[in-house]
Amino acid sequence: MFSIKDSIKYGWEKFKVNVELSLLTTLLMLAVGSLAGEGRFHFGTFLLGLAIVVFAIIIRIGYTKIFLRIHDGETPKFVEIFQEYRTFWRYLGVSILMPLAVLGGLILLIIPGIIWAVRFSFSFYIVVDTKMGPIVSMKESYAITKGKFWKLLLFWIVIGLVNLLGLIFLGIGLLVSVPITTLASVYVYRELSKARASLITSSPQSA
């Protein structure tokens, strides 16, 4: 079972080692994301606004990939944030299907929506990491989070509070809090994936 304290500590330690790359990629992601969020109000054409949104998604995918590689002990370069465009449609699929599933759960009885939000929360990491399709990625996220709902719910609350703290500091704090919490999330994702792989390997069916 993963430790919330260890995950945040891990995120901080990895951030310190990769501070320049973390700051530059986070600044770009937040800047482009801000433009994408305001595009429909401030850009003269629909196509330009759409292009900004597409670019923001590609940046987000590249950002996730870079932090997965940092966790794995690799040395990614800043330019790699632009190079994961081939995953765009899969990532977009998860971006559509997951909120719809959560919204459906919230409409039903609220509680199912919260459960599904937590159980599907690693779908984005799985899409970027494995290049699986959106539905398969959501199923995999559901599988690796089995039996860990309450601890994961607390983990995501802590992540939200850390980023809220970053936002309070005039938003500049997000340049630190976002990479730290991203690295912490990648840490938890890897731990859950390892636990599931170990469980499958040790099951009687694998003999």
Buried (B, 14 or more C-beta within 10 A) or exposed (E): EBBBEEBBBBBBEBBEEBEEBBBEBBEBBBEBBEBBEEBEEEBEEEEEBBBBBBBBBBBBBBBBBBBBBBBEEEEBEEEBBEBBBEBEEBBBBBBEBBEEBBEEBBEEEEEBBBBBBBBBBBBBBBBBBBEBBBEBBBBBBBBBBEEBEEBBBEBBEBBEEBBEEBBEEEEEBBBBBBBBBBBBBBBBBBBBBEBBEEEEEEEEEEE
